[in-house]
Amino acid sequence: MERYKTFKEFYPYYLSEHDNKYTKLLHFIGTSFAIFFYVQFFLTFNFLYLIYSLLAGYGFAWVAHFFVEHNKPATFTYPFYSFIGDHKMYIEILLGKHKIF
């Protein structure tokens, strides 16, 4: 696997690992829950909400990769870029750039 030095180089690869619209949908659901838990954390400063955010975000994403897309999540090789990619793709879905329905 190629080593990416910048997020700009990484993101096209990230998108290629999310070809199936159901993979994107599961990522969108997981990231939505994660954002909810981020907000809860900042309202309460209860660190359990950060754990919940990771479980929600990565839980839905990993189910999508293992059972829908049938590939290895980029998180395992590029954890930081993958985290940013999840959120960038989430915004792009909201903007209509990626179809999930």
C-alpha positions as CSV (number, residue, x, y, z in Angstrom):
1,M,0.0,0.0,0.0
2,E,1.2,3.4,-0.9
3,R,2.2,5.8,2.0
4,Y,0.5,9.1,1.8
5,K,2.3,12.1,3.1
6,T,-0.6,14.6,3.0
7,F,-4.3,14.4,3.5
8,K,-4.8,15.9,0.0
9,E,-3.0,12.8,-1.4
10,F,-4.8,10.4,0.9
11,Y,-8.4,11.6,0.3
12,P,-8.9,10.2,-3.3
13,Y,-7.7,6.8,-1.9
14,Y,-10.1,7.2,1.0
15,L,-13.1,7.8,-1.3
16,S,-12.1,4.8,-3.5
17,E,-12.5,2.7,-0.4
18,H,-16.1,3.9,0.0
19,D,-17.6,3.1,-3.4
20,N,-20.8,1.5,-2.1
21,K,-23.5,4.0,-1.2
22,Y,-24.4,1.8,1.8
23,T,-20.9,2.2,3.1
24,K,-21.3,5.9,2.9
25,L,-24.7,5.7,4.6
26,L,-23.3,3.7,7.5
27,H,-20.4,6.2,7.8
28,F,-22.9,9.0,7.8
29,I,-25.0,7.4,10.5
30,G,-22.0,6.7,12.7
31,T,-20.5,10.2,12.2
32,S,-23.9,11.7,13.1
33,F,-23.9,9.8,16.3
34,A,-20.3,10.7,16.9
35,I,-21.1,14.4,16.5
36,F,-24.0,14.1,18.9
37,F,-21.5,12.7,21.5
38,Y,-19.0,15.4,20.8
39,V,-21.6,18.0,21.6
40,Q,-22.6,16.0,24.8
41,F,-19.0,16.0,25.8
42,F,-18.6,19.8,25.4
43,L,-21.8,20.3,27.4
44,T,-20.8,18.1,30.3
45,F,-17.1,17.4,30.0
46,N,-17.9,13.8,30.7
47,F,-15.1,11.9,29.0
48,L,-17.4,8.9,28.5
49,Y,-18.9,10.8,25.6
50,L,-15.6,10.8,23.8
51,I,-15.5,7.1,24.1
52,Y,-19.1,6.8,22.9
53,S,-18.2,9.1,19.9
54,L,-15.3,6.8,18.9
55,L,-17.5,3.6,19.3
56,A,-20.3,5.1,17.3
57,G,-18.2,6.5,14.5
58,Y,-15.8,3.6,14.1
59,G,-18.4,0.9,14.9
60,F,-20.7,1.9,12.0
61,A,-17.7,2.5,9.7
62,W,-16.1,-0.9,10.4
63,V,-19.3,-2.8,9.9
64,A,-19.6,-1.1,6.6
65,H,-16.1,-2.0,5.5
66,F,-16.2,-5.6,6.7
67,F,-19.8,-6.5,5.6
68,V,-20.7,-4.1,2.8
69,E,-17.5,-2.9,1.1
70,H,-15.4,-6.0,2.0
71,N,-12.2,-4.1,2.5
72,K,-9.9,-3.1,5.3
73,P,-10.8,0.2,7.0
74,A,-8.2,2.9,6.3
75,T,-8.3,3.7,10.0
76,F,-5.9,0.7,10.6
77,T,-3.2,2.3,8.5
78,Y,-4.0,6.0,8.5
79,P,-5.9,6.7,11.7
80,F,-5.6,10.5,11.6
81,Y,-6.3,11.0,7.9
82,S,-9.1,8.5,8.1
83,F,-10.7,10.5,11.0
84,I,-10.5,13.7,8.9
85,G,-11.8,11.8,5.8
86,D,-14.8,10.6,7.7
87,H,-15.8,14.1,8.6
88,K,-14.9,15.6,5.2
89,M,-17.1,13.0,3.5
90,Y,-19.9,13.7,6.0
91,I,-19.9,17.4,5.0
92,E,-19.7,16.4,1.3
93,I,-22.7,14.1,1.8
94,L,-24.6,17.0,3.5
95,L,-23.7,19.2,0.5
96,G,-25.0,16.6,-2.0
97,K,-21.6,15.6,-3.5
98,H,-22.1,11.9,-2.5
99,K,-25.4,10.1,-2.9
100,I,-26.5,7.8,0.0
101,F,-30.2,7.4,-0.9
